[in-house]
Amino acid sequence: MGISKFEDLDIWKESKSLCLIIRELTRKKEFAKDFRFASQINSSSGSVMDNIAEGFDREGNREFIQFLSIAKGSNAETRSQAYRALDAGFITQDELEDVLIRTDSIRKKIKSLMIFIKNSEKKGNKFT
């Protein structure tokens, strides 16, 4: 794969992009007024990229898979919260669709990476 740092991972880059989009959405006037909810969705989207990074810098494949699993869960949490944001009138249907497309792409890529790592013959200090 030739990846030596988490910043090189496409899933981390996509997760960072999702995080920035969520941050932008939560700055909208009505959304920003619901501080607790805005904080919650920002935290879950940030958790996706942070867990990918933390898992990558751990010592072994098993730990990386564990952190990818946490990232996958946080991604699902962000997706669910986007529906709540729509229902509350904080985001538009088009904004929801954008978040859904992004979270689905991230989910699929995290799952694929987990399978790749599990099937990798190289064990120990990363699959790279």
C-alpha positions as CSV (number, residue, x, y, z in Angstrom):
1,M,0.0,0.0,0.0
2,G,2.9,2.4,0.6
3,I,1.1,4.3,3.4
4,S,3.3,5.5,6.2
5,K,1.0,7.9,8.0
6,F,-2.7,8.2,8.7
7,E,-3.0,11.4,6.6
8,D,-2.3,9.3,3.5
9,L,-5.4,7.1,4.1
10,D,-8.3,8.0,1.8
11,I,-10.8,7.1,4.5
12,W,-9.1,9.6,6.9
13,K,-9.2,12.3,4.2
14,E,-12.9,11.6,3.5
15,S,-13.7,11.6,7.2
16,K,-11.9,14.9,7.6
17,S,-14.0,16.3,4.8
18,L,-17.2,15.0,6.4
19,C,-16.1,16.6,9.7
20,L,-15.7,20.0,8.0
21,I,-19.1,19.8,6.3
22,I,-20.8,18.9,9.6
23,R,-19.0,21.8,11.3
24,E,-20.3,24.2,8.6
25,L,-23.8,22.9,8.9
26,T,-23.8,23.3,12.7
27,R,-22.8,27.0,12.3
28,K,-26.1,27.7,10.7
29,K,-28.1,30.0,13.0
30,E,-30.9,27.6,14.1
31,F,-28.6,24.6,14.4
32,A,-26.0,26.6,16.4
33,K,-28.7,27.6,18.9
34,D,-29.1,23.9,19.9
35,F,-25.6,23.8,21.4
36,R,-25.9,20.3,22.8
37,F,-27.0,18.7,19.6
38,A,-24.5,20.7,17.5
39,S,-21.7,19.5,19.9
40,Q,-22.9,15.9,19.7
41,I,-22.9,15.7,15.9
42,N,-19.5,17.5,15.7
43,S,-18.1,15.1,18.2
44,S,-19.3,12.0,16.4
45,S,-18.0,13.2,13.0
46,G,-14.7,14.1,14.6
47,S,-14.5,10.7,16.3
48,V,-14.5,9.0,12.8
49,M,-11.3,10.7,11.7
50,D,-9.7,10.6,15.2
51,N,-10.2,6.8,15.6
52,I,-8.9,6.1,12.2
53,A,-5.8,8.1,13.1
54,E,-5.4,6.6,16.5
55,G,-5.8,3.1,15.3
56,F,-3.3,3.6,12.5
57,D,-0.7,4.7,15.0
58,R,-1.2,1.7,17.3
59,E,1.3,-1.1,17.1
60,G,-0.7,-3.9,15.5
61,N,-3.4,-4.9,13.1
62,R,-5.8,-6.1,15.8
63,E,-5.8,-2.7,17.5
64,F,-6.2,-0.9,14.2
65,I,-9.2,-3.1,13.4
66,Q,-10.7,-2.3,16.8
67,F,-10.3,1.5,16.2
68,L,-11.7,1.2,12.7
69,S,-14.8,-0.5,14.2
70,I,-15.2,2.4,16.6
71,A,-14.8,4.8,13.7
72,K,-17.5,2.9,11.8
73,G,-19.8,3.2,14.7
74,S,-19.2,7.0,15.0
75,N,-19.9,7.3,11.3
76,A,-23.3,5.6,11.8
77,E,-24.0,7.9,14.7
78,T,-23.2,10.9,12.5
79,R,-25.5,9.5,9.8
80,S,-28.4,9.0,12.3
81,Q,-27.9,12.5,13.8
82,A,-28.2,14.0,10.3
83,Y,-31.7,12.6,10.1
84,R,-32.4,14.2,13.4
85,A,-31.1,17.5,12.1
86,L,-33.4,17.3,9.1
87,D,-36.4,16.5,11.3
88,A,-35.5,19.5,13.5
89,G,-35.4,21.8,10.4
90,F,-31.7,22.5,10.9
91,I,-30.6,21.1,7.5
92,T,-32.2,20.7,4.1
93,Q,-33.0,17.5,2.3
94,D,-30.1,18.2,-0.1
95,E,-27.7,18.6,2.8
96,L,-28.9,15.4,4.3
97,E,-28.4,13.6,1.1
98,D,-24.8,14.9,0.9
99,V,-24.1,13.6,4.4
100,L,-25.7,10.3,3.6
101,I,-23.6,9.8,0.5
102,R,-20.5,10.7,2.4
103,T,-21.2,8.5,5.4
104,D,-22.1,5.5,3.2
105,S,-18.8,5.9,1.3
106,I,-16.9,6.1,4.5
107,R,-18.7,3.0,5.9
108,K,-17.9,0.9,2.8
109,K,-14.3,2.0,2.8
110,I,-13.8,1.3,6.5
111,K,-15.4,-2.2,6.1
112,S,-13.2,-2.9,3.1
113,L,-10.0,-1.8,5.0
114,M,-11.0,-4.0,7.9
115,I,-11.3,-7.0,5.6
116,F,-8.1,-6.2,3.9
117,I,-6.2,-6.0,7.2
118,K,-7.8,-9.2,8.5
119,N,-6.7,-11.1,5.4
120,S,-3.3,-9.5,5.2
121,E,-0.4,-11.9,5.6
122,K,1.7,-9.2,7.2
123,K,1.1,-9.1,10.9
124,G,2.4,-7.0,13.7
125,N,3.3,-3.4,13.2
126,K,0.8,-2.6,10.5
127,F,-0.1,-4.1,7.2
128,T,1.8,-1.4,5.3
